[in-house]
Amino acid sequence: MKKVMKKYGSFLLICLAFMACQEDEPGLSTLLTPANLSITTDIASDQSGNVSVTTTADNALNIHVIFKENNDPVVVKPGEPATFQYTQSGQYSQIITVVAYGTGGTASSKTITIDLDVRLLIDPAILQKLAGDGTKRWVWNKEELGHWGADAAFNDQNDGFPAPPNSMNPCLYDDVLVFSYDENDSYGYQLETGVNDETLVGWADVQYFFPNATPQQFVDECHDISTANSTAVKSIDTDTSFLVVEEDGELYLEVENSTLSFWSGASRYKIIELTDDFLHVRGDHQPILETIEIAYYHQFRPEDYDPNAGFESEFNTLFWSEEFSVAGTPDPAVWNIDTGVLGVAGTPTGNNEAQVYTNDPNNIKVENDVLKITAIADGSGGYTSGRINSLGNFEFQYGRVEIRAKLPTGGGTWPALWMLGGDLLSNPWPGAGEIDIMEHVGNNQDNIIAALHDPINFGATPRTVTTTVTGVSDDFHLYSMEWTASGITFLVDNVEFGTIANDGTRPFDKDFFFILNVAMGGNLGGTIDPAFTQSTMEVDYIRVYK
């Protein structure tokens, strides 16, 4: 088991079991060493690993309970219970060290041994996503904006610094996170560091642990963390255990005495998003040389992740992309804020829809590198929402389109990622043609529709294909199409779910432009839930390949 180093702020390690230790301090007339330590334990019988230790002692001011070697102590008053949860499953013995502190730094310590029977269970669906078959390996999602980031602590949305693609030091990118489990519900975690056993260390901690280093402000450095040097240290394991816990409806990933690659000092991470092929977490930590806590954002992909797995595209050169990297109004050089100028199919009242499209930032804006279109009940029985299009700014013919999005929810919502022919203004719908890359209705949650409308099949009789995708309103998914002269294939998360033929009798052999919107009600959206208040479609990016 490889060890790396972390600060340890107490001198209690010099107090050996069953021995008192004492510091001489001038000016103290009476030094009273704690005596008669009495320890009682309460071990939960439900295999949860929860243990409570209560200590009393004469002359004690406070009690430090060290539940595991290298762990920070739990500090309590005499007679006050100290609690801890052991996360390693199995039947085993555990040594607990208790240190009672008195006046002038005097201290007495005692150790006890407890027997544990622990079996912690992670929800099978979560475990499958995180650990796969029991050997899942994750690497940094280095190709994406924001795969690493930093901001003020406890903020799920990174409003601070999102790292551009491939911009971090290579010593970070060769780290691998391995999550495993066995038939006894033991959950193992291993951090594999790469070349020279180095990983990236936050700049504010570098000089503390590596006194000979001279880090520049805000410049993180690569170090072999097994060589960290400090006058007061504790070890961190790179081969340890993990657990996923739920608190107040939120999920947290804990890697005991360890870290998720970038060494910030955090070992507990809030799970912002978890799918089979994407892990996004936030760890909050106060660097040694800083006075405030910082949120560190990490994004990972499985080591064997292939965005085109299962489908071989003939279009592999990036032709155009919209990453929504500038906050505020969507880029006016690309996007028209559409309040109803596109004719029959594009008017706010088309398809008997209930919403009015606005340019209000509450309805449409770019924030945290994501386009957000929000449908809102106005309180008087009406609804507002947002819609943008790229007519006259960006149009193209044939290629692969990838749109990563998280969909709104609620009865009556009708989000769409779609396209219309570039000659729409002179060739009204359905003559211009319509390609629906993704449509969804909240009254049929998790059902995804793709469709083509043209003069032969349109309105209530389009050519459609559908699929079911779990959690479209909980997680981001990749909605794609492959458009050629002979057909248009639709995919979700790179899994094909249908192809619709294309030929010279259909208007799908010319330039088309994008439209993104959230409608309410209407012919497809259906009945609107009277309790609906608002819901948002988030679009991470759009990419076109040729």
Order of alpha helices (4+ residues) and beta strands (2+ residues): beta-beta-beta-beta-beta-beta-beta-beta-beta-alpha-beta-beta-beta-alpha-beta-beta-beta-alpha-beta-beta-beta-beta-beta-beta-beta-beta-beta-beta-beta-beta-beta-beta-beta-beta-beta-beta-beta-beta-beta-beta-beta-beta-alpha-beta
